[in-house]
Amino acid sequence: MEYEWKPDEQGLQQILQLLKESQSPDTTIQRTVQQKLEQLNQYPDFNNYLIFVLTKLKSEDEPTRSLSGLILKNNVKAHFQNFPNGVTDFIKSECLNNIGDASPLIRATVGILITTIASKGELQNWPDLLPKLCSLLDSEDYNTCEGAFGALQKICEDSAEILDSDVLDRPLNIMIPKFLQFFKHSSPKIRSHAVACVNQFIISRTQALMLHIDSFIENLFALAGDEEPEVRKNVCRALVMLLEVRMDRLLPHMHNIVEYMLQRTQDQDENVALEACEFWLTLAEQPICKDVLVRHLPKLIPVLVNGMKYSDIDIILLKGDVEEDETIPDSEQDIRPRFHRSRTVAQQHDEDGIEEEDDDDDEIDDDDTISDWNLRKCSAAALDVLANVYRDELLPHILPLLKELLFHHEWVVKESGILVLGAIAEGCMQGMIPYLPELIPHLIQCLSDKKALVRSITCWTLSRYAHWVVSQPPDTYLKPLMTELLKRILDSNKRVQEAACSAFATLEEEACTELVPYLAYILDTLVFAFSKYQHKNLLILYDAIGTLADSVGHHLNKPEYIQMLMPPLIQKWNMLKDEDKDLFPLLECLSSVATALQSGFLPYCEPVYQRCVNLVQKTLAQAMLNNAQPDQYEAPDKDFMIVALDLLSGLAEGLGGNIEQLVARSNILTLMYQCMQDKMPEVRQSSFALLGDLTKACFQHVKPCIADFMPILGTNLNPEFISVCNNATWAIGEISIQMGIEMQPYIPMVLHQLVEIINRPNTPKTLLENTAITIGRLGYVCPQEVAPMLQQFIRPWCTSLRNIRDNEEKDSAFRGICTMISVNPSGVIQDFIFFCDAVASWISPKDDLRDMFCKILHGFKNQVGDENWRRFSDQFPLPLKERLAAFYGV
């Protein structure tokens, strides 16, 4: 029986009235409409009216009909399970009957509605949907075919996984061959839909597509010269994905594909060129890249370099002709949300002082107000990756171009040359060194170019060579570079200010204490910038100040520096309300400053401490209200609490025992007890870091809570959440040092998990190191409880601690291992070579620790006898053998 439903005329008019009103620009009217629409959801046939307006009321204007469909879509999202059966069936049949509406807008709206219903788990409960849409593809009527394809494309995008599962009896076995037939359709729109549909199944290596992979690739090649940009774009996108998934199938055609992609990267349509440019980025990550591309480099490099110029549109969007804008306030939507990186506790390493690069600050990110990803950025990123593949072999193709670009009279060309120079910095560093004594002074000159966009890119490029600059005598390049960069921090153009601040932060990280002689001058500039900057750049300035504090450490603790730096920071701190997101970067900055100033921060610590505790308390209270009555109270932004906990950690680390009074007078431990049990991992992560820092600073206040805290720490030793697990592990180690023998009752809560983690494959280095240190510390205070497990962890324990620097944590951990070996010597026998290697990693152990090592090594040697020891030690690598002989006489 077909579902018969007729609207009530009065009800229909009322709904149309609402739909008209909701298109009003007035937000108050919009809000009232929202409320009325919500109320109407109580009527079971309200959604029938909405579908009726969308599909049957052809007399209405299209925007109103489409809006009706979009409101229905939102209702499906929110309340679909409550729709009466009749209503659901009516909506479904109306959708399928109107997928071919004459209006593209209505077709698209119906398509979105179908997809939304399908993604609500309804693909199973709507068995005729896919067969019906597929059969509509064969319709003689263009609108019907296009509408059905539009809907199928959206379903393929939203429900790719379930389409390729047994749940639905594998419809793709029919759909994919069907889509492939349409690659040759006469309508470009339909060809484009067909490729887009199949593209959804490449990355997941869907079986149904893999069966037809050759026919798919053949059909793609046939479309290579398609006159429709959207089709060319989808062809490029397909080839980029196939590169990752079915390189074997592309290899025989690689020469032609590269030639084709070279043309497409220069496509008149920027969207096509951008998709094609992704090809080089993806290819560069494949092992075969070096051999495949080498003969094409003479053509490819000029194409990429050419793509790095600003287009005319870019320059208009970037207001490239506006040189001075420092007095114009920022529009709030220009300010990107920042992500706070919660505190993680890590060990320091001995590796020639070259830190593992954090790649996050380094991307080519010079024009973030245009659409985030464009041909210029993609070309620059591709050149960067290729420079890392070919290293100095790339230079013969680049240097001739660079000579031309860097000294060009047109600023746009010169600017692109400076970007090229920055893009190759990482990969071609060695080969560039001979040219740097000439290039760096030229770049320092470009910092005062009359075009703001040239000044800003120059800041970035110079920051990419900061490592080399710092390795030279300071007066040669560091001092002139620093002087000029500080002037740019005070530039009259906001984009230049931003680039200079970021570049200066990179320089600070590289130069560290080399900056100490210039501190007064640096602080002068940074403090002056406070009064000059608009909103967005202030946030970057906080970062530059925090990085400075991290880089020079206690050298900042001089009365005259504190006098310059603290008043403006505290003034901002007092101005900001508790709800203001600008607190995040300021709190991070203060955390670095407090850690660097140590006792110098004492005069400022009380109000800062108090406010952090308040922020935590407020957030927890709000979260409790929200849990109890979600409809009345909104969820708090927990970032406030996380950043506050991290600043408290910074205070505890900087002030040490001086924080004791503040802790005594506050309820921070009660709050931490709640934070440690928060649903959100980052909150737990930060509260465990704080627990460790307070344990070091004033254990007398932590101790009464240990019985409550330890079970929570035990349950958080879950490597699913790496950073939470890492900080919990570290805190347990710090607590055990303070507790001594009283740690005994808590060992069963944690030991088993720690041993499991240290034996897990693919555990990150930091977590392994902290786990080893904590196991060692537990064994140091409670050897009888931990030593029986020795054999289960000694090998990974030794390998994970051989690379960390001599420090207090390493010291206590090795004392623990030695104590455990004396309790359970047989536990180490099988892996003794690993223990020898770990002992040899010490540069200068304290005398009594060295004696412990000596005793164990000689004890083992005496036990096995000289002959066996010689056979055993012959397996040692030479440096290890020599080292043990020299230091321990074995």
N, C-alpha and C positions, 0 to 999 in steps of 0.2 A: 504493500500500500504506500503510494507516494505521500510524503509529508506535506499536508496542505496548510499554509499559514498566510494570513492576510494582515497587514499592519492596520492599526487603528489610526485614522486620519489625524486625530488630535495629538496622539502620541508622536506620530511621525513629524508633525510641525514643530513640536516641542524639541525633538532631537535635532532637527535641521537648524532651529534657532541656536541651540547650543554649539553646533558645529560651526556656524557662522561667527558666533561670539568668540570662539576659541582662536580664531584667526586674527583677533584684534591685537594690536601692538601693546595694549595696556596690560601690565602684569597683574594688576588687581582683578581685572575682569577674567584674565586667564585662570587665576587662582580659584575664583568662584566657580568657573566652569569645571575645573578639575574636581572640586568637591561634589558638584551636582552629578558629574559622570560617575564618580565613585558610588554615590547613593543609588544611581540607576542600576548598578550591578546587582542590587537585591532582586530585581524583577527578572524571572527566568527568561522572558523572551526579549530582553533588552538587546542581546547580541543578534537576534533575528533582524531587528530594525537596522542595526549597523551593516549587516551583510546585504540587506535589502537596498540601503542607500548606495552601497558600493556597486552592486551588480545590476540592480533593476531600475534604479531611478535615473534613467538616462537624461531626464530633463534638467537635472542639477549640474552645476559647473564641476569640472574635473577635480580641482583642488579639494572641494568639499567632499566629493565621493571618495577620493583617495584618503583623506583624513579619517573618514568614517572607517575605512578598512584598517588604517594604522591603529586607531583606538581599539578596534576589535582584536588586532594582533596583540596589543598589550594585555587585553583581557585574557586572551588565550594563554599568554605567558604566565599570568598571575593566577587565573581561576579555572583553567581548562578542566581540571578533574571534577569541578562542580557543575559543568554544563549538563542540562538534561539531555538524554539520548537524542530526542527529536531535534533539538537545537543543533547538536553536533552534526547529525546527518544532513540537515538542511544546509549548514555552512559548507560542508564538504561537497555536496552536489552542486551548490551555487558556484563554488570555486572552479570546479572542473568544467562547468558549462560556460564559464566566462573568461577562461584563460586566454581566449582569442579576442578579447574586446578590441575595438578599433583604436582605442587610445593607448599609446605606449605607457602612459603614467598608470592607467588602471590595470593594464596587463602586469606591470611590474609590481603593483600593490597586491594583486591577487597572488602573484608568485611568492611574494614575501609571506603572505598569510598561509599559503600551502606549506612552505618550508617550516614556518613556526609550528604549525600543527604536527608536521612530520617529526620535528625534533623533540616534541613532547612525548616521544615514545610511541607515536602513532603510526610509524611506518609498519609496525606489526599489525596494528588494528585497522589499517586502511589498505587491505591487500590489493585493491584494484587501482591504487594511486599510480604506482610506477608503470604497470602495463598500459594504463589509460594514457599517461603522459607520453610514453614511448610511441603509442599508436597515433597520437595527435601529431607527432613529428612528421608523419607521412601525409598530413592534410594538404590539400591543394591550396588552402587559404594561407597566405603568408603570415597574417596576424596570429593564427592559431599555432602554426609551426614555431614562430618566434616566441610566443608566450609560453608554450610548453617547454621550449628549450631554456628560456630564462628561468623557469621554475626548476627544471632539472639541474641547471648549473648551480642554483642556490642550494638545492638538496645535496648535490655532490660536495659542495663546499662545507656544508654544516654536518652532514651525516656520513662522511666518507667511510668511517670505521665500521658502522653497522651495515653499510651496503656490502662490505667485503667480509661478512661473517655468515655463519650457518643459520643465524636467527631468521634470515629472510629467504633462505633457499637460494643464495648467491645470484641475485638479479644481474650482477655485473657481467656474467657470462653472456647475457643477451645484450645488455646496454652498451658495453664497450664496442663490440663489432658494429652495433647500430650507429654509435657516434662517429666511428671512423668513416662510415659511408657519407657522412655530411661534410667531410673535409673538402669535398669537391662541389658543394652546393653553389648555386649561382649568386646567392645573397651573402655579402660580406659579413653582415651581422650574424648570420646563422653559422657561417664557417668559423667565426670567432667564438661563438658559444660552444661549438663542437670541440674545438681544441681546448678551450678552457675546462670543459667537463672532463676530458681525458686527463688533463694536467693534474687534476686533483689526486690521481692514483699513482703518480710516478714515485714520489718519495717513499710511500709505504710499500713499494715493490709489490703492488697488488697482483695476485696470481693471474686474474683474468686479463690484465693488461700485458703481463710478461709473456703470455701465450701468443699475443698478437704484436709483440714488440717490433718485429721487422716491418710489418705492414704499417705500424704507427710511424716508425722513423721514415719509411718511404713516403708516406703521405705528408709528413712534415716537410721533407725536402721539396715535394711538389708545390708546397705553399710558400717556399722561400721568397719568391719575388712578388707575393701578393700585393695588390695596389692598396689594400686597406691597412692602415697603420695598426689597428687593434689586432688584426690577424698576425701581422709580422711580430708584434709585441708578444703574443702568446706562443708563437713559434720559438722565439728567442728564449722565452721563459722555460719552455719544454726542454730545449737543448741544454740549458744551464742545469736543470734538475737531472737530466739523463747522464750528465757528466759525473754526477755523484753516484748514480745508482747503476747505470749500465754502460760504464766506460767501454767494456768489451765490445758492445755493439757499435759504438761511435768510432772506435779506433781505426777500422778500415777506411772510414771517410774523413779522418781527422784533418787532412790537408784542406779539403774543400770546406769543412765546417769552419776552420780558422779563417780561411779567405772570406767566407760568408759573414762571419761575425765581425771581421775588420770593416766590411762595408756597412753592416748594420750599426756598428758603434759610431759611424758618421752619418746615420740616418737623419733626414730632415726633421723627423718627428722626435722631439727630445725624449718622449716616453719609450719609444722603441730603442733609441740609442742607450738609454739608461739600462733597460733590460739586457741589451747586448753587452754592455760594459760589465755587467755582473759575471759574464762568462769568464773574463780574465781573472777576476777575483776567485771564482770557484776553481778554475783550472790550476791556478797557482798553488792550491792546497793539495793537488793530486801529485803523487810521486813521479808520474811520467811527464809532468809539466816541462821540466828542464829540456828533455830531448825533443818533445813535440814542438815547442815554441821557438827553439833556438834559431831556426832558419827564417822565422817570421819577425824576429825582433826589429830588424831595420825598418819594417813597415809599421809594426805595432807601436813602438815607443813614440814616434811622432804623433800617431793618432791619439794616444793617451795624453801626451803633453798638450796637444791642441785642445783636448776636452777639458783641460784644467783652467782655461781662461773663463773669466766671468762672462756670461751672456749679457746682451743689452738689457734684457728683462731683469736679470739678477741685479744689475747696477741700479735700475730704477727702484726695485723692491728694497734694496739695501740703502736707499737714499745716498748712493755713492757720491753725489755732488754736494751733499750737506757736510761741510767740514766741521762746523762747531755746533754741538747739540748738548753740551754738558749741563745747560741750565733747564733743558726741557725734561720735566718729570717723566718717569717710565710709565707706560700703560701696564696695568697689573697683569694682563694676559701674556705679556712678554716674559714674565718671570716664571721659569720652569720650576716644577716641584723638585725639591732636593731630596735625595735619599740619604738618610743618616746611616753610616756604617757602624754597627754596634761594635763594642770593644771585643777583641779577641786576644787572648794571651798567647804569645809565641816566643820561641827561643831565638837567641842570636847565633849566627853561624860564622865559621871561619872560612871565608872563601874570597881571598884577595880583596875583601872590602867591596866587591862589586855585588850590589844587592840584586836579587831577581827583580827585573823590572815590573812595576805595577803598570799594566798596559792601560789602566783606565783613564789616566790623565792625558794620554798621549795621542788620542786619535786626532785625525785631521778634522778639526772642529773649529772652523774659522768663521762660519757665517750661519749661526744657528737660527737666525730669524726667518730665512727662506725655508721652504719645505725642507724638512730635515735632511732628506737624502736626494741628491741631484747628480747630474752627470759630472759636474766638477768634483764633487766629493768622491764619487765612485771611481773616477779616473785616477784621482790622487791615491785612493786606497789601493787600487790595482797596482799602481806604480810602486807603492810602498811594499806590497807583498812580493811583487816580482823582484824588487831590489833585494829582498831577503832570500829569494830563490837563487838568483844569479850572482849575488854579491858583486864583486868588482868587475865581473865580465859584462855588466850592464853599462859600465861607464863609457866605453867607446861609442855607444849609441846615444848617450845622454850629453856628454861634455860638449860636443860641437853645438848641440841645440842650446845648452845652457849659456854658452858664450854669447850667442845671439840674443837670448831672452833677457839676461840679467842686466844688460847695458842698453836695452831698447829705449827709444825716446817716447813710445806710447806707454802710458802707465799701466794699462790693462795687460799688455804683453809682459812688461817688466814684473808686474805682480805675479803673473802665472809662473814666471821663472823662479821667483823666490819660493813659491809653493812647491815647485818641482824639487828645488834644493832641499827643502824640509822633508819632502816625502821620501827621498832616497837616503836620508841621514842614517837611519838605523842599518839598512842592508849594506850600503856602500861606504860605511864609515872609514874602513881601513884605506880604501883607494882614494878617498877624498882628502885624507890628511895632508898630502903635499900641497893641495890647493887652498887649504884653510887659512894659512897665514895671509893670503891675499884676499880671500873671500870674506872672512869675519870682519875685518875693518870696513870692507865695502858694505856689508850688511848693517854694521853699526851706523854707517852714514845714512843708509836707507831709513833708519829709525826716525830721521828728521825730514823725510820726504814730504812734499806738500800735500799729497793725497793720503787721506786717513786710511783708506783700504790697503795702501802699500805699507804704511806704518804698522797696521795691525798684523798683517801676515808676516812681516819681518820679525815681530816679537815672537811669533810662534816658531818660525824657522830657527831663529837663534836659540830658542829653548831646546830644540832638538840636537844642537851641537854643544849644549852646556857642559856635558861630560868632558869633552875635549878642552873647552875653554878653561875649565877648572884644573886640568892636568898641566897647564902651562904656567910659567911664572906669573903671579897675580897682576903685576903691573902691566904686562903685555896686553892681555885681552880682558881679564876679569874686571879690572877696575874701570876701564872705559865702557865695557858692556853694562856694568852695574849702574854707572853714572847715567848713561843714556836711558836705560830701562826705567830708572827712578823718575826721570823727566817724563817718560811716556805714561807712567802711572798717574801723573798729573796733567795728561793731555787734555785738550779741550773737546776731544771727541770721545763719546762713551764707548764705542766699539774698541778704540785703541786702549782706553783705560782698562777695559776688561781683558784684552789680549795681553797687555803688559803685566797686569796683576797675576794672571795665570802663568805667564812665562817666568815671572820673578819667583813664583812659588817653586817652579821646577828648578830654577837656578839655586834657590835656597837648599833644596834637597841634595843637589849635587855638591854644593860648596861647603855645606855644614859650617864647621868652625872657621873656615877661611873668611867668613863674613864678619867675624868678631871685631876686627879693627875698624870696620865701617858701621858698627851698630848705631851710633848716635845719628849718623847721616841717614841711614835706612829708616830708623824710627821716626825721624823728623818728617820724612816724606810720607810714610804710611799714616802717621797721625794727621798730617795736613790733608791727606785724601779723605779722611773722615768727614771733614767739614765741606768737602767739595762734591762728594759722590751722590748720585741719585740712588734710588732703592736697589736696583738689580746689582749694581757693581759693589755696593756696600757688602753684599753677601759674599762676593768673591774676595773682597778686602779682608773680611774676617778669616778666610781661609789662608790668605798670604801671611797674616799675622800669626795664626796658629802654626803654620809650617815653619815660620821663622823661629818660634819658640821651640818647636821640636828639633830644629836644626842646630841651634846654638846652645840649647839646654841651660845649664846653670850660669853661663856667661851673661844671661839676661838679668841675673839677680844683682843689679847695682842700683843704689838709690836713685841716681839720675835717670836711668832707663825706666824704672818703675814709675817715677814721677811723670814721665812723658806718656807712657803707654796706658796706665791704669785709669786715669780720670776719664778719657773719652770712652773707654770700654764700659766703665761703671755708669757713665751718663746714659749710654744707649740701653744698658741693662735696666736702669731705673725707668726709662721711657716706655719700654716694651711691656705690653700687657701679657698676662699668663696665657692668653688664647692665641697670641701672635706667633705665627710659624717662623718669623725671623729669629725667634729665640733659639731655634735649632743650631744654625751656624754660629751664633754668638756663644751658646753653651759649649759647642765643640771647641771653639777658639779659646774660651776661658779655661777649658779643661787642659789644653796644651800649655797655656800660660801658667796655670797653677802648678803643673808638674815641673815646668822649667824653673819657676821662681822659688819653689820650695818655701822656706821660711819667709821669703820676701812677700809671699801672698797673704801672710797672717792678718795684716790689717783689713783685708777685704773679705776674709773667708766667712765671717759669721752671716752677713746678709745673703751671700751666695749659697751657703749651705742651707740656710733656712728656706730659701725659695725653692731649692731643689726638692727638699723634703715635702714642701707644700704641693709642688707639681705632682709628685708621686701620689700623695694622699688624695688630691683632687681627682686625679685620673682613676684611681682605684674606686673612689666613692661613686663616680659617674658610671664606671663599669658595673658596679653592683646594682645601681638603680636600673641600668639598661637591661641587666640580666633578669631582674625581678619583673619589670614592666616595659618590655621593648617598645610597645606602641606609644608610651608616654615620654620615655627618655631616650635620646639618641645615644649611640655608642660613642665613647670618647675616642679621640685620636691618641692612640697609645704611644706614638712617637715622642710626645712630650715627656712621658714617664721614662722611656728608654734613654733619651738624651740626658735627662736629669740624673738617672742612675749612673750614666757614664761620667758625668761631671763630678758626681760624688766620688767615683773611683779615682778620678784625676786628683781631687782634693786629698783623698786618703793617701795616694801615692806621693803627692808633693809635700804634704804637711806631716806625714808619718804620725808619730805619737802626739803631735800637737792637735790632732783632730779629736782626741779622746774626750775633752770637755764637751765638744759639740755633740758627739754621739751620746754622751751621758745624759744630755738635756733634751734628747729628742726620742721619738718613737720609731726611729728608722728600722730597727731590727724587726719590729712587728710588721712594718710595711713590707720589708724584704721577704718575710715569711709568706706573705700573700703573693708578692711578685714571682717568687720561685715556683709558684703553682699556677701561674697564669697560662691560659691556653696558647698565647702567642709566643713562639719560640724566641723571638728577639728579646722579649721582656725577660724570659728566664736567663737567656745568655748574659744580658747585662747585669742581672741581679747576682749571678754566680761570680762574675768578675768583681763586683763590689764586695761580695762576701770574702773573696780571697784577699782583696786589698785591706779590708777592715780587720781580717784575721792577722795580717802583718802589722797593722798600725796600732790596734788596741784590742788584743784578744780578750782582755778581762770582760769586755762588754758582749763579746760573741759567745763566750764559753757557756753561759747559762742556757743558750738556745740550741747547743749542739745536738742534744737528744732529739729535738724537733727537726733540725735541718738535715741530719745525716740520711734518714730514710728518703727524703726528697732528692738529695744528691744521688743516692743509689738508683732511683728510678729514672734519673736523667742521663745515666750512662748509656745512652742509646745512640749509636753512630748514624742512625737515620738523620739526626739533626747534628751535623758535624760541629758547628760552633758552640751549641749548647753543651754538647758532650765534652768538648775541649775545655770550656771554662769550668764545668762541674768537676772534671778530672783535676784541673789545676788547683781549684779551691780545696779539694779533698787532701791534696798533697800539702798545701799550706797549713791546713787544720791539723794534720797528723804531726807536723813538726812542733806545733804549739802544745798538742795534747800529750805527746809522749806515750807512756805505757797505758794511759787512760783511753787510748784509741782502741784498745782490745775489743770491747763489745761491738764495735762498728765495722770491724774488718769483714765479717760475713756478708754485710750489706753491699759491699762494693768490690771485693777482690775478684770474685768469679767473673763479673762483667769486664773488669780491666784486663784480665788475662785473655778473655775472648777477643776484646778489641785489638790487643797488641798482636794477636795471631791472624787478624782478618786480612785477606788480600785487598789491595787497592785502598788501604786507609791512608788519608793525607798525612804528609810528613809531620806537620805541626801537631796533629792529634797523637801520632805515634810517639813523638818526643815527650809530650806532656804525660802520656800514659806511662811511659817508661819511668819518668822522673817520679811520678806518684807511686808506682809500684815499689820503686827503690826506697822512697821515703816511708811508706808503710812498713817495709821490711826493716828499715832502720829503727823504728820505734817498737815494732812488734815482731821480731825475727821468728819467734817460735810459731806464730800463726801463719806467716807468709812463706817461710823457707820450704815447707813441704811441697809447695807448688813450683819450686825453682825450675825443675826440668821443663815445665810447660811454657816458660816464658824467657828463659835465659838467652836463647839465640836471637829472637827479634829484639829483645831488650838491648843487647850489645850492639846490634847493627844500627838501631835507631839513635843511639846516643854517641856514636863515634864522631859525628860531624858537628856537634854543638860546641860552642866556646866554653872554656873553663869558667865556671861561675858558681855562686852559692848553691843553685838548684842542682847543678851537675854534681857538686861536691857531696851534698847530702844523699843524693841518689846512689852514688858509688859507695859511700860508706855503708848504705843499706845493703847493697849487693854483696859487699865483702863480709858483713856480719852474717848474712844468710848463707854464704858459702861455708863459713866456719860452722854453722849449725847443721848444714846438709851438704857436705862436700860431694857426695855422689851425684847430686842434682846437676852438677856443672861438667862432670867428666866428659860426656859425649861432645859437648860444644865448647871445649876449653879453648880451642883456637880462636873462637869469636871473643871470648873474654880477654885473651891476650891482645887481640887487635884493639878492643875498646880501651884497655889500660894504656896502650901505646898512643891513643889519641890525646892524652893529657900533655899539655905543654909544661905546666908547672903545678903539680898537685901540692897541697900542704904537706909538711913533713910527715905528720902522723898518718895521713892517707897513703902516702907513698910507702910507708912502712907496712901498711896493711897489704898493699899490692905485692910488695916484696915477699912477705910471709906466705901469701897464697901461691905465688909463682914458684918459690923455692920448695914449698911443701909438696906441690904437684910433682916437681922435678925429682925430689928425693923419693917420692912414693913410687914412681914408675921406673926409676933407675936411669943412670946416664945413657945407656945404650938406647932405650926406648925414647928418652927425651930427645936424643939426637935425631932419631928417625922422625919423631913428631915435629921437631922444629925445622927439619929440612923441607917441610911442606910450606913453611912461611914464605911470603914474598920477602925479598932482600931487605927493603927499608924497615919492615917490621922486625926482622931478625936483628938487624944492627941496633935498632932503637931499644929493644928489650935488653940486649947485651950491655949497651952503654948505660942505660938508666937503672937496670935492676940486676945486672950481673948474672943473667941466665942465658 
